[in-house]
Amino acid sequence: MRLGEVDSTQIEARRLADGGAPEGTVVRAEHQTRGRGRLGRDWVDEPGSALLISIVLRPAVEVSRLPQLSLVAGIAVAEALGETSRLPVAVEWPNDLLIRGLKVGGILAESSIGADGVAVVILGIGINVNQTRFAGDLQGRATSLAHQAGHPFDRERLLAAVLERLEAWYRRWVAEGFGPVREAWRRGSVTLGRRVTTDGGAAGIAEDLAEDGALLVRTDAGALVRRVATGSAP
C-alpha cells in the first residue's frame, strides 16, 4: 500500500494487521507527521525524500526471539543500502544505521500477541535517502545517502533491494535461528569496542553480542552486564 502523507506507517500497518492483513503486507508513505523511533523519539523526514515503510510480519517463532527482529532488519537493510549505494553502511545496537558515524536510518519493531496466541510484528524502517539539509539538533548527527554520495538515489530501486535482503534474512532467521544474524551483526557493527551505558546507567565497553541478541557490556567496575533490546515499541 502506497500512501501520501500519514501520521505514521506503523499505525496504518497495525490497522491492516488487526484487520487480518497477511504477512508481508507493506505500507509506504511519502511523509509522516507523527513518525516514531525507539523510546518514543520523533522521526523527522523531508516529504518525498525518504524511504518510509512498515511491514506486517507473523513470525512462527518463540516470543522470546521477537526482540531479535531489530537486529535481523538492521543487517538486511545495511547490506541492501551498502550494495546499492556503495557507501559504508554500518549497524549500531540495537536499531540504528550509520554512515561515517552519522545516522542514515533506523528500525522500529513493535510486537504484540493476538487473541489467537499468534505473534504479530510491525517492522518499521526509515531511511534518509535524498534529504540534503538537517535542521536543529539533527545537524551534525544525521545524514542521507545523497548527502554522503553527492548525488540522488532512485528510491524504487532502494526499496526493492531492501525488501529482497529483508526477506532473505528473515527467512534464514526463522529457519536457522539467531546464529547467522549474530555473526553478520558482529562483522558490521560499530558498537563493539565502544563505550556505552547500560540499562542501569553504568558506563562500560560493549564487549560482545549474546546468543539471544542482548548486548554484553563490561562495566568500569568489571561486571559483565546484559543490555536487552525491547521487542515492543522500542
MDAnalysis code that builds the backbone (N, CA, C; Angstrom):
import MDAnalysis as mda
import numpy as np

u = mda.Universe.empty(702, n_residues=234, atom_resindex=np.repeat(np.arange(234), 3), trajectory=True)
u.add_TopologyAttr("name", ["N", "CA", "C"] * 234)
u.add_TopologyAttr("resid", np.arange(1, 235))
u.add_TopologyAttr("resname", ["MET", "ARG", "LEU", "GLY", "GLU", "VAL", "ASP", "SER", "THR", "GLN", "ILE", "GLU", "ALA", "ARG", "ARG", "LEU", "ALA", "ASP", "GLY", "GLY", "ALA", "PRO", "GLU", "GLY", "THR", "VAL", "VAL", "ARG", "ALA", "GLU", "HIS", "GLN", "THR", "ARG", "GLY", "ARG", "GLY", "ARG", "LEU", "GLY", "ARG", "ASP", "TRP", "VAL", "ASP", "GLU", "PRO", "GLY", "SER", "ALA", "LEU", "LEU", "ILE", "SER", "ILE", "VAL", "LEU", "ARG", "PRO", "ALA", "VAL", "GLU", "VAL", "SER", "ARG", "LEU", "PRO", "GLN", "LEU", "SER", "LEU", "VAL", "ALA", "GLY", "ILE", "ALA", "VAL", "ALA", "GLU", "ALA", "LEU", "GLY", "GLU", "THR", "SER", "ARG", "LEU", "PRO", "VAL", "ALA", "VAL", "GLU", "TRP", "PRO", "ASN", "ASP", "LEU", "LEU", "ILE", "ARG", "GLY", "LEU", "LYS", "VAL", "GLY", "GLY", "ILE", "LEU", "ALA", "GLU", "SER", "SER", "ILE", "GLY", "ALA", "ASP", "GLY", "VAL", "ALA", "VAL", "VAL", "ILE", "LEU", "GLY", "ILE", "GLY", "ILE", "ASN", "VAL", "ASN", "GLN", "THR", "ARG", "PHE", "ALA", "GLY", "ASP", "LEU", "GLN", "GLY", "ARG", "ALA", "THR", "SER", "LEU", "ALA", "HIS", "GLN", "ALA", "GLY", "HIS", "PRO", "PHE", "ASP", "ARG", "GLU", "ARG", "LEU", "LEU", "ALA", "ALA", "VAL", "LEU", "GLU", "ARG", "LEU", "GLU", "ALA", "TRP", "TYR", "ARG", "ARG", "TRP", "VAL", "ALA", "GLU", "GLY", "PHE", "GLY", "PRO", "VAL", "ARG", "GLU", "ALA", "TRP", "ARG", "ARG", "GLY", "SER", "VAL", "THR", "LEU", "GLY", "ARG", "ARG", "VAL", "THR", "THR", "ASP", "GLY", "GLY", "ALA", "ALA", "GLY", "ILE", "ALA", "GLU", "ASP", "LEU", "ALA", "GLU", "ASP", "GLY", "ALA", "LEU", "LEU", "VAL", "ARG", "THR", "ASP", "ALA", "GLY", "ALA", "LEU", "VAL", "ARG", "ARG", "VAL", "ALA", "THR", "GLY", "SER", "ALA", "PRO"])
u.atoms.positions = np.array([
    [0.840, -1.188, 0.000],
    [0.000, 0.000, 0.000],
    [0.879, 1.243, 0.000],
    [0.670, 2.125, -0.964],
    [1.451, 3.354, -1.046],
    [0.558, 4.543, -0.718],
    [1.001, 5.356, 0.241],
    [0.220, 6.482, 0.714],
    [1.001, 7.782, 0.563],
    [0.299, 8.896, 0.649],
    [0.953, 10.192, 0.595],
    [1.419, 10.587, 1.980],
    [0.700, 11.500, 2.611],
    [1.025, 11.924, 3.970],
    [0.187, 11.145, 4.969],
    [0.833, 10.583, 5.971],
    [0.140, 9.854, 7.036],
    [0.724, 10.282, 8.375],
    [0.013, 9.955, 9.443],
    [0.592, 10.230, 10.749],
    [1.767, 9.296, 11.000],
    [1.581, 8.003, 10.712],
    [2.653, 7.031, 10.905],
    [2.359, 5.772, 10.099],
    [3.348, 5.265, 9.384],
    [3.161, 3.996, 8.679],
    [2.952, 2.858, 9.666],
    [3.501, 2.992, 10.881],
    [3.297, 1.972, 11.897],
    [1.823, 1.851, 12.265],
    [1.164, 3.001, 12.403],
    [-0.253, 2.999, 12.758],
    [-1.082, 2.380, 11.635],
    [-0.770, 2.734, 10.393],
    [-1.506, 2.189, 9.250],
    [-1.300, 0.684, 9.129],
    [-0.052, 0.244, 9.307],
    [0.236, -1.188, 9.207],
    [-0.436, -1.965, 10.334],
    [-0.470, -1.381, 11.529],
    [-1.129, -2.043, 12.645],
    [-2.621, -2.190, 12.377],
    [-3.213, -1.157, 11.802],
    [-4.640, -1.220, 11.473],
    [-4.906, -2.348, 10.477],
    [-4.048, -2.469, 9.481],
    [-4.210, -3.535, 8.493],
    [-3.994, -4.906, 9.127],
    [-2.994, -5.003, 9.999],
    [-2.722, -6.284, 10.666],
    [-3.903, -6.712, 11.521],
    [-4.490, -5.764, 12.246],
    [-5.647, -6.075, 13.082],
    [-6.839, -6.525, 12.238],
    [-6.850, -6.096, 10.978],
    [-7.919, -6.494, 10.073],
    [-7.629, -7.784, 9.331],
    [-6.515, -8.422, 9.656],
    [-6.194, -9.706, 9.053],
    [-5.254, -9.662, 7.878],
    [-4.558, -8.538, 7.671],
    [-3.615, -8.436, 6.547],
    [-2.574, -9.544, 6.626],
    [-2.225, -10.144, 5.500],
    [-1.281, -11.257, 5.512],
    [0.150, -10.807, 5.785],
    [0.965, -11.752, 6.185],
    [2.379, -11.466, 6.395],
    [2.993, -10.952, 5.092],
    [3.844, -9.945, 5.240],
    [4.495, -9.364, 4.073],
    [3.809, -8.127, 3.542],
    [2.656, -7.763, 4.099],
    [1.979, -6.536, 3.684],
    [2.879, -5.341, 3.993],
    [3.096, -4.479, 2.999],
    [3.985, -3.328, 3.146],
    [3.185, -2.044, 3.024],
    [3.387, -1.146, 3.972],
    [2.790, 0.187, 3.925],
    [3.919, 1.183, 3.693],
    [3.762, 2.010, 2.674],
    [4.791, 3.001, 2.345],
    [4.162, 4.388, 2.304],
    [4.880, 5.382, 2.792],
    [4.367, 6.758, 2.790],
    [5.426, 7.716, 2.273],
    [4.958, 8.839, 1.720],
    [5.858, 9.891, 1.250],
    [6.265, 10.819, 2.387],
    [5.437, 10.881, 3.430],
    [5.748, 11.763, 4.551],
    [4.957, 11.320, 5.770],
    [5.593, 11.405, 6.944],
    [4.918, 11.088, 8.204],
    [4.867, 12.344, 9.072],
    [3.716, 12.591, 9.660],
    [3.594, 13.733, 10.562],
    [3.844, 13.338, 12.013],
    [3.751, 12.041, 12.286],
    [3.986, 11.549, 13.644],
    [4.884, 10.314, 13.622],
    [5.935, 10.400, 12.814],
    [6.870, 9.287, 12.743],
    [7.549, 9.065, 14.084],
    [7.779, 7.788, 14.427],
    [8.347, 7.460, 15.725],
    [9.583, 6.608, 15.592],
    [10.502, 6.819, 16.526],
    [11.679, 5.991, 16.620],
    [11.684, 5.255, 17.945],
    [12.833, 4.725, 18.307],
    [12.966, 3.973, 19.548],
    [12.750, 4.879, 20.752],
    [12.174, 4.309, 21.817],
    [11.911, 5.001, 23.078],
    [10.983, 6.200, 22.907],
    [10.117, 6.135, 21.878],
    [9.141, 7.186, 21.677],
    [9.682, 8.449, 21.044],
    [10.926, 8.431, 20.579],
    [11.500, 9.617, 19.953],
    [10.829, 9.884, 18.611],
    [10.799, 11.163, 18.215],
    [10.218, 11.529, 16.929],
    [11.167, 11.147, 15.799],
    [10.568, 10.766, 14.662],
    [11.355, 10.543, 13.442],
    [10.939, 11.626, 12.456],
    [11.879, 12.493, 12.098],
    [11.590, 13.634, 11.228],
    [12.072, 13.326, 9.817],
    [11.204, 13.518, 8.827],
    [11.597, 13.291, 7.442],
    [11.236, 14.500, 6.586],
    [11.896, 14.609, 5.467],
    [11.590, 15.650, 4.481],
    [10.650, 15.038, 3.449],
    [9.466, 15.606, 3.235],
    [8.477, 15.000, 2.332],
    [9.069, 14.647, 0.963],
    [8.807, 13.404, 0.551],
    [9.235, 12.958, -0.772],
    [10.698, 12.606, -0.913],
    [11.438, 12.592, 0.190],
    [12.875, 12.340, 0.073],
    [13.342, 11.073, 0.783],
    [12.527, 10.552, 1.684],
    [12.934, 9.404, 2.494],
    [12.247, 8.126, 2.021],
    [12.718, 7.021, 2.527],
    [12.051, 5.732, 2.327],
    [11.438, 5.364, 3.656],
    [10.108, 5.363, 3.724],
    [9.371, 5.148, 4.966],
    [8.412, 3.992, 4.781],
    [8.696, 2.861, 5.416],
    [7.852, 1.683, 5.234],
    [7.609, 0.978, 6.564],
    [6.490, 0.292, 6.641],
    [6.195, -0.608, 7.753],
    [5.666, -1.904, 7.168],
    [6.113, -3.012, 7.726],
    [5.807, -4.329, 7.182],
    [5.132, -5.193, 8.244],
    [4.075, -5.864, 7.857],
    [3.377, -6.787, 8.760],
    [4.072, -8.143, 8.712],
    [4.529, -8.611, 9.879],
    [5.181, -9.911, 9.969],
    [4.466, -10.764, 11.006],
    [4.387, -12.050, 10.723],
    [3.770, -13.006, 11.651],
    [4.727, -14.192, 11.820],
    [5.856, -13.949, 12.483],
    [6.894, -14.992, 12.579],
    [6.478, -16.166, 13.455],
    [6.687, -17.370, 12.930],
    [6.372, -18.586, 13.683],
    [7.584, -18.975, 14.521],
    [7.863, -18.148, 15.533],
    [8.995, -18.390, 16.430],
    [8.543, -18.165, 17.870],
    [9.399, -18.548, 18.819],
    [9.109, -18.305, 20.221],
    [9.043, -16.797, 20.482],
    [8.162, -16.417, 21.381],
    [8.002, -14.999, 21.708],
    [9.322, -14.390, 22.175],
    [10.139, -15.160, 22.869],
    [11.406, -14.649, 23.397],
    [12.367, -14.209, 22.288],
    [12.134, -14.679, 21.052],
    [13.024, -14.326, 19.946],
    [12.612, -13.035, 19.237],
    [11.434, -12.529, 19.516],
    [10.934, -11.372, 18.776],
    [11.833, -10.137, 18.852],
    [12.466, -9.832, 20.004],
    [13.341, -8.663, 20.044],
    [14.514, -8.729, 19.068],
    [14.844, -9.919, 18.593],
    [15.952, -10.065, 17.648],
    [15.643, -9.475, 16.278],
    [14.359, -9.219, 16.012],
    [13.984, -8.743, 14.685],
    [14.602, -7.398, 14.331],
    [14.831, -6.538, 15.317],
    [15.501, -5.267, 15.037],
    [16.894, -5.506, 14.482],
    [17.588, -6.498, 15.018],
    [18.938, -6.816, 14.560],
    [18.912, -7.501, 13.203],
    [17.926, -8.360, 12.997],
    [17.757, -9.009, 11.688],
    [17.555, -7.950, 10.609],
    [16.626, -7.033, 10.876],
    [16.328, -5.988, 9.900],
    [17.518, -5.055, 9.699],
    [18.242, -4.756, 10.777],
    [19.392, -3.870, 10.659],
    [20.428, -4.414, 9.708],
    [20.737, -5.701, 9.845],
    [21.712, -6.330, 8.952],
    [21.209, -6.327, 7.510],
    [19.947, -6.684, 7.323],
    [19.376, -6.745, 5.976],
    [19.407, -5.379, 5.289],
    [18.974, -4.357, 6.001],
    [18.918, -3.020, 5.402],
    [20.320, -2.483, 5.159],
    [21.237, -2.700, 6.084],
    [22.615, -2.240, 5.899],
    [23.225, -2.879, 4.656],
    [22.992, -4.164, 4.469],
    [23.513, -4.835, 3.283],
    [22.914, -4.261, 2.007],
    [21.591, -4.063, 2.018],
    [20.910, -3.546, 0.829],
    [21.399, -2.151, 0.475],
    [21.520, -1.275, 1.469],
    [21.971, 0.087, 1.206],
    [23.432, 0.108, 0.761],
    [24.251, -0.703, 1.413],
    [25.664, -0.740, 1.040],
    [25.873, -1.230, -0.376],
    [25.153, -2.292, -0.749],
    [25.293, -2.845, -2.098],
    [24.777, -1.880, -3.154],
    [23.709, -1.152, -2.843],
    [23.097, -0.260, -3.823],
    [23.830, 1.066, -3.931],
    [24.270, 1.604, -2.809],
    [24.883, 2.936, -2.813],
    [26.404, 2.921, -2.867],
    [27.006, 1.784, -2.530],
    [28.465, 1.661, -2.418],
    [29.011, 2.529, -1.292],
    [28.188, 2.827, -0.313],
    [28.600, 3.594, 0.851],
    [28.814, 2.657, 2.038],
    [29.668, 3.042, 2.987],
    [29.963, 2.170, 4.143],
    [28.886, 2.249, 5.218],
    [27.815, 1.486, 5.044],
    [26.700, 1.491, 5.991],
    [26.968, 0.479, 7.106],
    [26.892, 0.947, 8.339],
    [27.160, 0.092, 9.491],
    [25.935, 0.055, 10.398],
    [25.901, -0.948, 11.289],
    [24.797, -1.066, 12.246],
    [25.281, -0.679, 13.632],
    [24.383, -0.045, 14.378],
    [24.668, 0.323, 15.759],
    [23.561, -0.271, 16.627],
    [23.947, -0.971, 17.683],
    [22.966, -1.644, 18.527],
    [22.042, -0.631, 19.180],
    [20.708, -0.908, 19.237],
    [20.071, -2.102, 18.671],
    [19.463, -1.889, 17.285],
    [19.274, -0.634, 16.845],
    [18.459, -0.482, 15.638],
    [18.787, 0.717, 14.759],
    [20.003, 1.238, 14.848],
    [20.372, 2.386, 14.015],
    [21.284, 1.965, 12.872],
    [21.209, 2.726, 11.779],
    [22.068, 2.542, 10.618],
    [22.901, 3.803, 10.458],
    [24.209, 3.636, 10.348],
    [25.117, 4.775, 10.309],
    [25.991, 4.766, 9.068],
    [26.362, 5.963, 8.629],
    [27.391, 6.137, 7.608],
    [28.397, 7.133, 8.163],
    [29.621, 6.670, 8.358],
    [30.697, 7.517, 8.886],
    [30.283, 8.208, 10.187],
    [29.600, 7.443, 11.033],
    [29.229, 7.932, 12.338],
    [27.952, 8.743, 12.406],
    [27.301, 8.978, 11.277],
    [26.068, 9.759, 11.232],
    [24.891, 8.844, 10.916],
    [23.749, 9.126, 11.553],
    [22.582, 8.264, 11.394],
    [21.917, 8.485, 10.045],
    [21.764, 7.388, 9.289],
    [21.093, 7.456, 7.993],
    [19.751, 6.744, 8.009],
    [19.512, 5.940, 9.037],
    [18.246, 5.216, 9.105],
    [18.057, 4.540, 10.444],
    [16.856, 4.007, 10.625],
    [16.553, 3.331, 11.874],
    [15.466, 2.289, 11.695],
    [15.381, 1.410, 12.667],
    [14.426, 0.303, 12.666],
    [13.528, 0.435, 13.891],
    [12.243, 0.149, 13.727],
    [11.304, 0.136, 14.850],
    [10.462, -1.132, 14.751],
    [10.661, -2.070, 15.685],
    [9.904, -3.319, 15.685],
    [8.944, -3.323, 16.863],
    [7.654, -3.349, 16.584],
    [6.626, -3.350, 17.623],
    [5.857, -4.662, 17.544],
    [5.901, -5.423, 18.617],
    [5.286, -6.750, 18.614],
    [4.115, -6.827, 19.579],
    [3.225, -7.731, 19.277],
    [2.082, -7.988, 20.146],
    [1.614, -9.417, 19.905],
    [0.837, -9.933, 20.835],
    [0.291, -11.285, 20.717],
    [-1.222, -11.163, 20.563],
    [-1.750, -11.711, 19.481],
    [-3.179, -11.640, 19.218],
    [-3.981, -12.569, 20.109],
    [-5.295, -12.452, 20.005],
    [-6.189, -13.295, 20.797],
    [-5.996, -14.773, 20.482],
    [-5.505, -15.060, 19.273],
    [-5.272, -16.444, 18.874],
    [-3.913, -16.956, 19.331],
    [-3.157, -16.091, 20.037],
    [-1.860, -16.504, 20.539],
    [-0.732, -16.379, 19.541],
    [-1.018, -15.845, 18.359],
    [-0.011, -15.696, 17.310],
    [0.629, -14.310, 17.396],
    [1.945, -14.270, 17.285],
    [2.669, -13.001, 17.362],
    [2.522, -12.215, 16.062],
    [2.359, -10.914, 16.210],
    [2.334, -10.002, 15.071],
    [3.381, -8.925, 15.328],
    [4.238, -8.703, 14.358],
    [5.268, -7.673, 14.480],
    [5.084, -6.666, 13.357],
    [5.049, -5.393, 13.727],
    [5.027, -4.326, 12.739],
    [6.451, -3.785, 12.680],
    [7.109, -4.029, 11.571],
    [8.512, -3.665, 11.410],
    [8.612, -2.379, 10.601],
    [9.006, -1.302, 11.263],
    [9.140, -0.020, 10.595],
    [10.588, 0.249, 10.206],
    [10.769, 0.788, 9.007],
    [12.104, 1.117, 8.506],
    [12.064, 2.527, 7.934],
    [12.945, 3.377, 8.423],
    [13.053, 4.736, 7.911],
    [14.467, 4.991, 7.431],
    [14.605, 5.488, 6.196],
    [15.923, 5.736, 5.616],
    [15.950, 7.126, 4.999],
    [16.937, 7.918, 5.369],
    [17.140, 9.216, 4.741],
    [17.827, 8.987, 3.396],
    [17.089, 9.175, 2.330],
    [17.633, 8.875, 1.003],
    [18.160, 10.131, 0.314],
    [17.276, 11.069, 0.004],
    [17.683, 12.231, -0.788],
    [17.642, 13.554, -0.032],
    [17.393, 13.504, 1.262],
    [17.409, 14.726, 2.064],
    [18.838, 15.268, 2.140],
    [18.994, 16.582, 1.978],
    [20.341, 17.173, 1.977],
    [20.550, 18.181, 3.098],
    [19.468, 18.595, 3.756],
    [19.603, 19.553, 4.853],
    [18.938, 19.003, 6.112],
    [19.605, 19.217, 7.240],
    [19.094, 18.745, 8.518],
    [19.114, 19.902, 9.512],
    [17.959, 20.195, 10.050],
    [17.826, 21.352, 10.923],
    [17.903, 20.957, 12.389],
    [18.096, 21.966, 13.240],
    [18.055, 21.760, 14.680],
    [19.092, 20.777, 15.173],
    [18.666, 19.925, 16.121],
    [19.621, 19.008, 16.738],
    [20.003, 17.842, 15.828],
    [19.363, 17.750, 14.651],
    [19.742, 16.700, 13.698],
    [21.027, 17.050, 12.956],
    [21.330, 18.357, 12.881],
    [22.533, 18.785, 12.188],
    [23.764, 18.254, 12.920],
    [24.626, 17.602, 12.182],
    [25.813, 17.013, 12.786],
    [25.586, 15.637, 13.377],
    [24.334, 15.154, 13.345],
    [24.022, 13.818, 13.872],
    [23.421, 12.912, 12.819],
    [22.725, 13.509, 11.834],
    [22.045, 12.733, 10.799],
    [22.648, 13.010, 9.439],
    [22.413, 12.087, 8.519],
    [22.883, 12.246, 7.149],
    [21.921, 11.517, 6.227],
    [22.219, 11.518, 4.942],
    [21.414, 10.795, 3.962],
    [22.346, 10.148, 2.949],
    [21.809, 9.230, 2.175],
    [22.602, 8.606, 1.122],
    [23.073, 9.652, 0.117],
    [22.165, 10.546, -0.272],
    [22.510, 11.564, -1.258],
    [23.574, 12.514, -0.737],
    [23.461, 12.884, 0.522],
    [24.435, 13.800, 1.113],
    [25.817, 13.160, 1.134],
    [25.876, 11.886, 1.432],
    [27.162, 11.192, 1.508],
    [27.751, 10.891, 0.138],
    [26.890, 10.580, -0.813],
    [27.372, 10.194, -2.146],
    [27.524, 11.380, -3.096],
    [26.812, 12.473, -2.820],
    [26.885, 13.635, -3.688],
    [25.950, 13.576, -4.875],
    [24.988, 12.654, -4.843],
    [24.003, 12.554, -5.919],
    [22.758, 11.862, -5.390],
    [21.596, 12.111, -5.989],
    [20.348, 11.485, -5.511],
    [20.278, 10.015, -5.895],
    [19.379, 9.304, -5.228],
    [19.183, 7.881, -5.477],
    [17.740, 7.600, -5.870],
    [17.578, 6.519, -6.624],
    [16.257, 6.048, -7.031],
    [15.643, 5.285, -5.857],
    [14.607, 5.847, -5.245],
    [14.016, 5.217, -4.073],
    [13.330, 3.897, -4.400],
    [12.830, 3.754, -5.621],
    [12.189, 2.487, -6.002],
    [13.212, 1.358, -6.025],
    [14.376, 1.653, -6.546],
    [15.436, 0.649, -6.591],
    [15.891, 0.290, -5.184],
    [16.002, 1.295, -4.328],
    [16.394, 1.042, -2.947],
    [15.357, 0.191, -2.227],
    [14.081, 0.508, -2.445],
    [13.009, -0.256, -1.807],
    [13.075, -1.716, -2.224],
    [13.262, -1.967, -3.500],
    [13.339, -3.346, -3.990],
    [14.507, -4.086, -3.345],
    [15.646, -3.408, -3.224],
    [16.825, -4.033, -2.630],
    [16.601, -4.330, -1.148],
    [15.990, -3.387, -0.437],
    [15.727, -3.573, 0.987],
    [14.782, -4.744, 1.211],
    [13.700, -4.800, 0.468],
    [12.727, -5.881, 0.657],
    [13.322, -7.236, 0.285],
    [14.163, -7.268, -0.726],
    [14.789, -8.531, -1.130],
    [15.716, -9.056, -0.038],
    [16.595, -8.177, 0.479],
    [17.525, -8.611, 1.514],
    [16.786, -8.935, 2.824],
    [15.751, -8.169, 3.114],
    [14.997, -8.419, 4.338],
    [14.305, -9.771, 4.284],
    [13.704, -10.091, 3.163],
    [13.041, -11.387, 3.046],
    [14.041, -12.530, 3.217],
    [15.217, -12.382, 2.605],
    [16.223, -13.433, 2.688],
    [16.700, -13.634, 4.126],
    [16.988, -12.546, 4.831],
    [17.463, -12.664, 6.211],
    [16.349, -13.109, 7.157],
    [15.145, -12.647, 6.912],
    [14.010, -13.033, 7.753],
    [13.766, -14.540, 7.657],
    [13.740, -15.061, 6.448],
    [13.530, -16.496, 6.259],
    [14.655, -17.309, 6.897],
    [15.876, -16.810, 6.773],
    [17.007, -17.525, 7.356],
    [16.931, -17.517, 8.881],
    [16.540, -16.375, 9.447],
    [16.400, -16.265, 10.904],
    [15.329, -17.212, 11.427],
    [14.189, -17.277, 10.756],
    [13.113, -18.174, 11.178],
    [13.574, -19.634, 11.108],
    [14.284, -19.981, 10.030],
    [14.671, -21.370, 9.809],
    [15.903, -21.799, 10.604],
    [16.894, -20.898, 10.730],
    [18.183, -21.293, 11.305],
    [18.462, -20.705, 12.680],
    [17.624, -19.800, 13.140],
    [17.879, -19.182, 14.428],
    [18.728, -17.923, 14.304],
    [19.203, -17.438, 15.452],
    [19.886, -16.156, 15.504],
    [21.377, -16.236, 15.172],
    [21.942, -17.430, 15.147],
    [23.378, -17.588, 14.942],
    [23.937, -16.839, 13.742],
    [23.406, -17.056, 12.525],
    [23.935, -16.358, 11.353],
    [23.780, -14.837, 11.453],
    [22.675, -14.395, 12.035],
    [22.459, -12.954, 12.213],
    [23.506, -12.385, 13.156],
    [23.752, -13.101, 14.221],
    [24.738, -12.651, 15.214],
    [26.113, -12.463, 14.579],
    [26.537, -13.429, 13.779],
    [27.847, -13.323, 13.150],
    [27.911, -12.147, 12.180],
    [26.867, -11.956, 11.386],
    [26.841, -10.837, 10.443],
    [26.820, -9.509, 11.188],
    [26.076, -9.452, 12.287],
    [25.993, -8.212, 13.059],
    [27.348, -7.865, 13.675],
    [28.034, -8.857, 14.184],
    [29.345, -8.600, 14.796],
    [30.329, -8.067, 13.760],
    [30.219, -8.536, 12.520],
    [31.116, -8.035, 11.466],
    [30.773, -6.609, 11.053],
    [29.484, -6.281, 11.054],
    [29.068, -4.987, 10.532],
    [28.772, -3.926, 11.568],
    [29.067, -4.218, 12.835],
    [28.694, -3.300, 13.917],
    [29.791, -2.293, 14.237],
    [29.358, -1.086, 14.609],
    [30.287, -0.081, 15.121],
    [30.175, 0.029, 16.643],
    [29.333, -0.791, 17.243],
    [29.086, -0.706, 18.685],
    [30.147, -1.423, 19.501],
    [30.552, -2.614, 19.049],
    [31.503, -3.402, 19.825],
    [32.829, -2.669, 19.972],
    [33.337, -2.673, 21.193],
    [34.589, -1.995, 21.482],
    [34.430, -0.541, 21.883],
    [33.190, -0.041, 21.847],
    [32.952, 1.358, 22.197],
    [32.320, 1.485, 23.587],
    [32.455, 2.670, 24.157],
    [31.839, 2.937, 25.451],
    [30.346, 3.147, 25.276],
    [29.577, 2.504, 26.125],
    [28.119, 2.623, 26.102],
    [27.630, 2.717, 27.543],
    [26.350, 2.944, 27.693],
    [25.728, 2.991, 29.009],
    [24.769, 1.819, 29.151],
    [24.781, 1.154, 30.278],
    [23.889, 0.022, 30.499],
    [22.495, 0.521, 30.831],
    [21.538, -0.417, 30.867],
    [20.167, -0.051, 31.218],
    [20.091, 0.545, 32.617],
    [21.018, 0.162, 33.474],
    [21.022, 0.688, 34.831],
    [21.781, 1.986, 34.993],
    [22.359, 2.486, 33.870],
    [23.055, 3.761, 33.912],
    [24.554, 3.671, 34.095],
    [25.097, 2.461, 34.245],
    [26.537, 2.300, 34.401],
    [27.232, 2.397, 33.047],
    [28.452, 2.910, 33.041],
    [29.226, 3.032, 31.801],
    [30.171, 1.852, 31.665],
    [30.471, 1.510, 30.410],
    [31.400, 0.414, 30.165],
    [31.668, 0.248, 28.696],
    [32.325, -0.847, 28.335],
    [32.685, -1.147, 26.943],
    [31.787, -2.267, 26.421],
    [31.206, -2.042, 25.245],
    [30.408, -3.089, 24.602],
    [31.356, -4.199, 24.160],
    [31.208, -5.354, 24.763],
    [32.186, -6.433, 24.582],
    [31.755, -7.446, 23.524],
    [30.466, -7.756, 23.478],
    [30.022, -8.785, 22.532],
    [28.502, -8.742, 22.420],
    [27.997, -9.522, 21.474],
    [26.565, -9.717, 21.324],
    [26.242, -11.125, 21.791],
    [25.319, -11.243, 22.739],
    [24.963, -12.550, 23.283],
    [24.221, -13.383, 22.247],
    [24.085, -14.674, 22.531],
    [23.441, -15.581, 21.592],
    [21.958, -15.310, 21.417],
    [21.367, -14.492, 22.307],
    [19.958, -14.138, 22.166],
    [19.750, -12.712, 21.672],
    [20.851, -11.982, 21.397],
    [20.746, -10.628, 20.871],
    [20.996, -9.526, 21.871],
    [21.171, -9.873, 23.155],
    [21.478, -8.860, 24.161],
    [22.903, -8.354, 23.965],
    [23.128, -7.094, 24.277],
    [24.466, -6.522, 24.207],
    [25.166, -6.780, 25.530],
    [26.375, -7.320, 25.459],
    [27.143, -7.614, 26.669],
    [28.121, -6.476, 26.920],
    [27.977, -5.839, 28.062],
    [28.774, -4.664, 28.399],
    [29.645, -4.953, 29.615],
    [30.946, -4.702, 29.476],
    [31.869, -4.831, 30.600],
    [31.952, -3.466, 31.275],
    [31.363, -3.347, 32.450],
    [31.304, -2.052, 33.124],
    [32.679, -1.662, 33.667],
    [32.800, -0.402, 34.024],
    [34.057, 0.079, 34.582],
    [34.384, -0.618, 35.892],
    [33.360, -1.167, 36.540],
    [33.574, -1.903, 37.789],
    [33.973, -3.352, 37.547],
    [33.968, -3.769, 36.270],
    [34.400, -5.122, 35.938],
    [33.298, -6.138, 35.743],
    [32.057, -5.747, 35.970],
    [30.941, -6.684, 35.813],
    [30.542, -6.793, 34.345],
    [30.075, -7.972, 33.954],
    [29.563, -8.177, 32.604],
    [28.037, -8.083, 32.679],
    [27.476, -7.061, 32.048],
    [26.058, -6.750, 32.160],
    [25.380, -6.907, 30.812],
    [24.169, -7.447, 30.834],
    [23.374, -7.590, 29.625],
    [22.526, -6.341, 29.399],
    [22.550, -5.835, 28.195],
    [21.648, -4.747, 27.819],
    [20.694, -5.308, 26.784],
    [19.402, -5.293, 27.095],
    [18.418, -6.001, 26.289],
    [17.592, -5.024, 25.458],
    [17.421, -5.335, 24.174],
    [16.547, -4.550, 23.307],
    [15.123, -5.021, 23.523],
    [14.203, -4.090, 23.703],
    [12.796, -4.467, 23.885],
    [12.205, -4.915, 22.574],
    [11.179, -5.761, 22.654],
    [10.548, -6.280, 21.452],
    [9.239, -5.603, 21.107],
    [8.796, -4.638, 21.916],
    [7.586, -3.917, 21.590],
    [7.799, -2.443, 21.853],
    [7.363, -1.655, 20.901],
    [7.537, -0.199, 20.991],
    [8.932, 0.202, 21.394],
    [9.985, -0.278, 20.658],
    [11.355, 0.028, 21.047],
    [11.713, 1.482, 20.804],
])
